[in-house]
Amino acid sequence: MCLCAAAVLAGCSTAGPLSALDPAGPGAAPIAQVWWWMFWGGTALTLGMTALGLVAVLRRRRQAAADLGAGQAWLVAGGLLLPGLVIGALLFWGLRAGHALLPLPGAAPVFTVEVTARQWQWDVHYPAHPLAPAQPNRIDIPAGQPVDVRVRTADVIHGFWVPRLGGKIDTIPGRTNVVRLQADAPGVYRGVCAEYCGTGHARMPMEVHAHAPAALAARMQGATP
């Protein structure tokens, strides 16, 4: 977060193939919103606390009795009310962002991908499309449609993360976790393993290819490379 904040203050672009601040789908957009709320809120709090510190240092000393009531008011406002409001707002936005990453119970069937992490690659399988080419570290999905990615691991904990399409989810031995992704437009979106999983960790980048319906149908039938 500090590096991103420095880039923003320096006027640098937040766009990039692995930038969570350049969302390309409804699963990633709420995460970027939470980050911006935290960034500007943290900036405002820092400036406010700096101003209060300067006032406290520079103002002329007054009688202790006169300061007692004001000091208690500052403690209540700054120590209870302000943190409560900030934490409540972050909880609200955080729950909203997390909800966007989960499959909706009772919703219509969506495109499903099964991904198994191992040291050191991602194995991909399409349950409804047995003819689809199985290429490690590449996931093909429809553009403009929700996709449920069912992730598991064959060995240790790995972190499945496509920053521009959604949040991070861990692969836990013995469990299957599900994260929902969606790409607004066709394109190639990069992903990574976000957990250090061993000496070959750096060999686990992945690509998510979002296709128009006709192109995806052809690939799922094994008609395209």
C-alpha positions as CSV (number, residue, x, y, z in Angstrom):
1,M,0.0,0.0,0.0
2,C,2.9,2.4,0.8
3,L,4.4,2.0,-2.7
4,C,1.0,2.5,-4.3
5,A,0.4,5.6,-2.2
6,A,3.8,7.0,-3.2
7,A,3.0,6.4,-6.8
8,V,-0.3,8.2,-6.5
9,L,1.3,11.2,-4.8
10,A,4.0,11.3,-7.4
11,G,1.4,11.4,-10.2
12,C,2.2,7.9,-11.5
13,S,-0.4,5.8,-13.2
14,T,-2.1,3.1,-11.2
15,A,-2.7,1.0,-14.3
16,G,-0.8,-2.2,-14.9
17,P,-1.1,-5.9,-15.6
18,L,-1.0,-6.7,-11.9
19,S,-2.5,-3.6,-10.4
20,A,-5.5,-4.1,-8.1
21,L,-6.2,-0.3,-8.6
22,D,-7.0,-1.0,-12.3
23,P,-10.0,-3.2,-12.0
24,A,-11.4,-4.9,-15.1
25,G,-14.4,-6.6,-13.5
26,P,-17.1,-6.3,-10.9
27,G,-15.2,-8.5,-8.5
28,A,-12.2,-6.3,-8.4
29,A,-13.9,-2.9,-8.4
30,P,-15.1,-3.0,-4.8
31,I,-11.5,-3.9,-3.7
32,A,-10.1,-0.9,-5.4
33,Q,-12.8,1.3,-3.8
34,V,-11.9,0.1,-0.4
35,W,-8.2,0.9,-1.1
36,W,-9.1,4.4,-2.2
37,W,-11.3,5.0,0.9
38,M,-8.4,3.8,3.1
39,F,-5.9,5.9,1.2
40,W,-7.8,9.2,1.3
41,G,-9.1,8.5,4.8
42,G,-5.6,7.8,6.0
43,T,-4.3,10.9,4.4
44,A,-7.0,13.1,6.0
45,L,-6.3,11.5,9.4
46,T,-2.6,12.0,9.1
47,L,-3.0,15.7,8.2
48,G,-5.6,16.2,10.9
49,M,-3.4,14.6,13.6
50,T,-0.4,16.6,12.4
51,A,-2.4,19.8,12.7
52,L,-3.6,18.9,16.2
53,G,0.0,18.1,17.3
54,L,1.2,21.5,16.0
55,V,-1.6,23.3,17.8
56,A,-0.8,21.5,21.0
57,V,2.9,22.3,20.8
58,L,2.5,26.0,19.7
59,R,-0.4,27.2,21.8
60,R,0.2,29.1,25.0
61,R,-0.2,27.1,28.2
62,R,-3.4,27.7,30.1
63,Q,-4.6,26.8,33.5
64,A,-4.9,23.0,34.1
65,A,-8.5,23.3,35.2
66,A,-9.5,25.1,32.0
67,D,-7.8,22.4,29.9
68,L,-9.3,19.5,31.8
69,G,-12.8,19.7,30.2
70,A,-11.4,20.2,26.7
71,G,-9.0,17.4,27.1
72,Q,-11.7,15.0,28.1
73,A,-13.8,16.0,25.1
74,W,-10.8,15.4,22.8
75,L,-10.3,12.0,24.3
76,V,-13.9,11.0,23.7
77,A,-14.0,12.4,20.2
78,G,-10.6,11.3,19.0
79,G,-10.3,8.1,21.0
80,L,-13.8,6.7,20.8
81,L,-16.1,8.3,18.2
82,L,-13.6,8.8,15.4
83,P,-12.1,5.3,15.5
84,G,-15.5,3.8,15.8
85,L,-16.7,5.6,12.7
86,V,-13.6,4.7,10.7
87,I,-13.7,1.0,11.7
88,G,-17.5,0.8,11.0
89,A,-17.0,2.3,7.6
90,L,-14.1,0.0,6.7
91,L,-16.2,-3.0,8.0
92,F,-19.1,-2.0,5.7
93,W,-17.0,-1.6,2.6
94,G,-14.9,-4.6,3.4
95,L,-17.9,-6.9,3.7
96,R,-19.3,-5.5,0.5
97,A,-16.0,-6.2,-1.3
98,G,-15.8,-9.7,0.1
99,H,-19.3,-10.5,-0.9
100,A,-18.5,-9.7,-4.6
101,L,-15.9,-12.5,-4.5
102,L,-18.3,-15.3,-3.5
103,P,-20.7,-17.4,-5.6
104,L,-24.3,-16.3,-5.1
105,P,-26.5,-19.0,-3.6
106,G,-29.4,-20.0,-5.8
107,A,-28.1,-18.1,-8.8
108,A,-28.2,-19.4,-12.3
109,P,-25.4,-21.8,-13.3
110,V,-22.2,-20.0,-14.4
111,F,-19.0,-21.0,-16.1
112,T,-16.9,-23.2,-13.8
113,V,-13.2,-23.8,-13.8
114,E,-11.3,-26.2,-11.6
115,V,-7.7,-25.2,-10.7
116,T,-5.3,-27.3,-8.8
117,A,-2.1,-25.7,-7.5
118,R,1.1,-27.7,-7.1
119,Q,4.8,-27.1,-6.8
120,W,5.1,-25.3,-9.2
121,Q,2.3,-24.7,-11.6
122,W,-1.5,-24.4,-11.9
123,D,-3.4,-27.3,-13.5
124,V,-6.6,-26.3,-15.1
125,H,-9.7,-28.4,-15.9
126,Y,-13.2,-27.5,-17.3
127,P,-15.8,-29.9,-15.9
128,A,-18.4,-29.1,-18.5
129,H,-16.0,-29.1,-21.4
130,P,-13.9,-32.3,-21.5
131,L,-12.5,-31.5,-25.0
132,A,-11.0,-28.2,-23.9
133,P,-7.2,-28.1,-24.1
134,A,-5.7,-28.4,-20.6
135,Q,-2.8,-26.0,-20.6
136,P,-1.0,-25.3,-17.3
137,N,-1.0,-21.7,-16.0
138,R,-3.7,-20.7,-18.5
139,I,-7.4,-20.2,-17.7
140,D,-9.9,-19.5,-20.5
141,I,-13.2,-17.8,-19.5
142,P,-16.1,-16.0,-21.1
143,A,-16.0,-12.2,-21.1
144,G,-18.9,-10.4,-19.5
145,Q,-20.1,-13.4,-17.5
146,P,-19.5,-14.6,-13.9
147,V,-17.0,-17.4,-13.5
148,D,-16.6,-19.7,-10.5
149,V,-13.0,-20.8,-10.0
150,R,-12.8,-23.8,-7.7
151,V,-9.3,-23.9,-6.3
152,R,-7.5,-26.7,-4.4
153,T,-3.9,-27.8,-3.8
154,A,-1.9,-31.0,-4.4
155,D,0.7,-30.1,-1.8
156,V,1.2,-26.9,0.2
157,I,-0.8,-23.6,0.6
158,H,-0.8,-21.5,-2.5
159,G,-2.5,-18.1,-3.1
160,F,-4.7,-17.7,-6.2
161,W,-4.8,-14.1,-7.3
162,V,-5.8,-12.3,-10.5
163,P,-5.6,-8.7,-9.2
164,R,-7.6,-7.0,-12.0
165,L,-10.5,-9.5,-11.8
166,G,-10.9,-10.3,-8.1
167,G,-9.4,-10.8,-4.7
168,K,-7.0,-13.4,-3.4
169,I,-8.0,-16.8,-2.1
170,D,-5.8,-19.5,-0.6
171,T,-5.7,-23.1,-1.7
172,I,-5.8,-25.2,1.5
173,P,-4.8,-28.8,1.6
174,G,-7.9,-31.0,1.9
175,R,-10.3,-28.2,1.0
176,T,-11.9,-26.7,-2.1
177,N,-12.4,-22.9,-2.1
178,V,-14.4,-21.0,-4.6
179,V,-13.8,-17.4,-5.9
180,R,-15.9,-15.6,-8.4
181,L,-14.2,-13.7,-11.2
182,Q,-15.6,-11.7,-14.1
183,A,-13.9,-9.9,-16.9
184,D,-15.8,-6.9,-18.4
185,A,-14.1,-7.3,-21.8
186,P,-12.0,-9.8,-23.8
187,G,-8.3,-9.7,-23.0
188,V,-5.5,-11.3,-21.2
189,Y,-5.3,-10.8,-17.4
190,R,-2.2,-11.8,-15.4
191,G,-2.3,-13.6,-12.1
192,V,0.2,-14.9,-9.6
193,C,0.7,-17.2,-6.6
194,A,0.4,-14.8,-3.7
195,E,1.8,-17.2,-1.1
196,Y,5.5,-18.2,-0.9
197,C,5.2,-21.9,-1.6
198,G,8.8,-23.1,-2.0
199,T,11.9,-22.5,-4.1
200,G,10.0,-22.6,-7.4
201,H,7.4,-20.0,-6.3
202,A,8.6,-17.5,-9.0
203,R,7.6,-20.0,-11.7
204,M,3.8,-19.8,-10.9
205,P,2.5,-16.8,-12.8
206,M,-0.7,-17.5,-14.7
207,E,-2.8,-15.9,-17.4
208,V,-6.6,-15.6,-17.6
209,H,-7.8,-15.3,-21.2
210,A,-11.3,-13.8,-21.5
211,H,-13.0,-14.6,-24.8
212,A,-16.0,-13.5,-26.8
213,P,-18.7,-16.2,-26.8
214,A,-17.9,-17.6,-30.2
215,A,-14.2,-17.7,-29.6
216,L,-14.6,-19.4,-26.2
217,A,-17.0,-22.0,-27.7
218,A,-14.5,-22.9,-30.4
219,R,-11.7,-23.3,-27.8
220,M,-13.8,-25.4,-25.5
221,Q,-14.4,-27.8,-28.4
222,G,-10.6,-28.0,-29.0
223,A,-10.9,-26.1,-32.3
224,T,-8.4,-23.3,-31.5
225,P,-4.9,-23.4,-30.0
